[in-house]
Amino acid sequence: MVTIEQARKMALALPETEEKSHFHLAGFWVKKKIFATLHSDKNYVMVKLSPIDQSVFCAYNNEVIFPVPGGWGKRGATFINLKKVRKSMLQDALTTAWKTTAPSKVVEKYFGKEKS
Protein backbone atom coordinates (compact mmCIF):
# COMPACT_ATOMS: atom_id res chain seq x y z
CA MET A 1 0.00 0.00 0.00
CA VAL A 2 1.11 3.52 -0.83
CA THR A 3 -0.43 6.60 0.79
CA ILE A 4 -1.52 9.68 -1.14
CA GLU A 5 1.30 11.65 0.51
CA GLN A 6 3.91 9.02 -0.47
CA ALA A 7 2.62 9.09 -4.06
CA ARG A 8 2.84 12.90 -4.07
CA LYS A 9 6.46 12.79 -2.83
CA MET A 10 7.38 10.15 -5.43
CA ALA A 11 5.96 12.26 -8.26
CA LEU A 12 7.61 15.45 -7.01
CA ALA A 13 10.98 13.67 -6.73
CA LEU A 14 11.09 13.32 -10.52
CA PRO A 15 13.22 16.01 -12.21
CA GLU A 16 11.70 19.39 -12.98
CA THR A 17 8.27 18.32 -11.72
CA GLU A 18 5.77 20.86 -10.47
CA GLU A 19 2.51 20.24 -8.64
CA LYS A 20 -0.35 22.36 -9.91
CA SER A 21 -4.10 22.08 -9.70
CA HIS A 22 -5.77 20.22 -12.55
CA PHE A 23 -9.47 20.92 -12.20
CA HIS A 24 -10.17 19.61 -8.67
CA LEU A 25 -7.13 17.28 -8.60
CA ALA A 26 -3.47 17.62 -7.74
CA GLY A 27 -1.61 17.39 -11.04
CA PHE A 28 2.07 16.75 -11.70
CA TRP A 29 3.66 18.54 -14.62
CA VAL A 30 6.97 18.56 -16.45
CA LYS A 31 7.64 21.44 -18.86
CA LYS A 32 3.97 22.51 -18.85
CA LYS A 33 2.68 19.01 -19.67
CA ILE A 34 0.78 16.84 -17.22
CA PHE A 35 1.95 13.28 -16.55
CA ALA A 36 -0.01 12.27 -13.42
CA THR A 37 -2.90 13.24 -11.15
CA LEU A 38 -3.90 12.25 -7.63
CA HIS A 39 -7.45 11.01 -7.04
CA SER A 40 -7.57 11.20 -3.24
CA ASP A 41 -11.25 10.24 -3.09
CA LYS A 42 -10.50 6.84 -4.67
CA ASN A 43 -6.89 6.37 -3.49
CA TYR A 44 -5.80 6.28 -7.13
CA VAL A 45 -3.06 7.88 -9.16
CA MET A 46 -3.63 8.42 -12.87
CA VAL A 47 -0.54 8.23 -15.05
CA LYS A 48 -0.24 9.17 -18.70
CA LEU A 49 1.36 6.24 -20.55
CA SER A 50 1.74 5.25 -24.16
CA PRO A 51 -0.77 2.55 -25.17
CA ILE A 52 2.10 0.03 -25.35
CA ASP A 53 3.38 0.89 -21.86
CA GLN A 54 -0.19 0.81 -20.58
CA SER A 55 -0.68 -2.73 -21.89
CA VAL A 56 2.54 -3.88 -20.22
CA PHE A 57 1.66 -2.37 -16.82
CA CYS A 58 -1.98 -3.53 -16.98
CA ALA A 59 -0.90 -7.09 -17.77
CA TYR A 60 0.44 -7.35 -14.21
CA ASN A 61 -2.94 -7.28 -12.44
CA ASN A 62 -6.02 -5.37 -13.59
CA GLU A 63 -7.14 -4.84 -10.00
CA VAL A 64 -3.94 -2.86 -9.36
CA ILE A 65 -3.36 -1.05 -12.66
CA PHE A 66 -6.07 -0.53 -15.28
CA PRO A 67 -7.08 1.86 -18.07
CA VAL A 68 -9.21 4.86 -17.19
CA PRO A 69 -12.72 4.10 -18.50
CA GLY A 70 -13.63 5.65 -21.86
CA GLY A 71 -11.63 7.49 -24.46
CA TRP A 72 -8.85 8.76 -22.18
CA GLY A 73 -8.04 5.18 -21.21
CA LYS A 74 -7.75 4.18 -24.87
CA ARG A 75 -5.11 6.91 -25.25
CA GLY A 76 -3.01 5.66 -22.32
CA ALA A 77 -4.57 7.25 -19.23
CA THR A 78 -4.08 4.60 -16.56
CA PHE A 79 -5.33 4.30 -12.97
CA ILE A 80 -3.18 2.81 -10.23
CA ASN A 81 -4.89 1.61 -7.05
CA LEU A 82 -2.69 2.87 -4.21
CA LYS A 83 -4.22 0.39 -1.75
CA LYS A 84 -2.89 -2.53 -3.80
CA VAL A 85 0.22 -1.36 -5.66
CA ARG A 86 3.81 -2.01 -4.59
CA LYS A 87 5.87 1.14 -4.10
CA SER A 88 8.44 -0.03 -6.68
CA MET A 89 5.75 -0.54 -9.33
CA LEU A 90 4.26 2.89 -8.68
CA GLN A 91 7.74 4.40 -9.01
CA ASP A 92 8.24 2.61 -12.35
CA ALA A 93 4.86 3.80 -13.64
CA LEU A 94 5.44 7.42 -12.55
CA THR A 95 8.91 7.42 -14.11
CA THR A 96 7.57 5.93 -17.34
CA ALA A 97 4.79 8.54 -17.45
CA TRP A 98 7.33 11.32 -16.81
CA LYS A 99 9.58 10.03 -19.62
CA THR A 100 6.60 9.72 -21.97
CA THR A 101 5.59 13.32 -21.30
CA ALA A 102 8.86 15.24 -20.93
CA PRO A 103 10.64 16.64 -23.99
CA SER A 104 13.37 14.34 -25.34
CA LYS A 105 16.16 16.74 -24.35
CA VAL A 106 14.95 16.81 -20.73
CA VAL A 107 14.68 13.01 -20.63
CA GLU A 108 18.21 12.72 -22.05
CA LYS A 109 19.54 15.22 -19.49
CA TYR A 110 18.39 13.06 -16.56
CA PHE A 111 18.14 9.53 -17.93
CA GLY A 112 20.44 9.35 -20.96
CA LYS A 113 19.49 8.92 -24.61
CA GLU A 114 16.73 6.31 -24.29
CA LYS A 115 13.29 7.89 -23.80
CA SER A 116 11.66 4.92 -22.07
Buried (B, 14 or more C-beta within 10 A) or exposed (E): EBEBEEBBEBBEEBEEBEBEEBEEBBBBBBEEEBBBBBBBEEBBBBBBBBEEBBEEBBEEEEEBBBBBEEEEBEBBBBBBBBEBBEEEBBBEBBBBBBBBBBBEEBBEEEBEEEEE
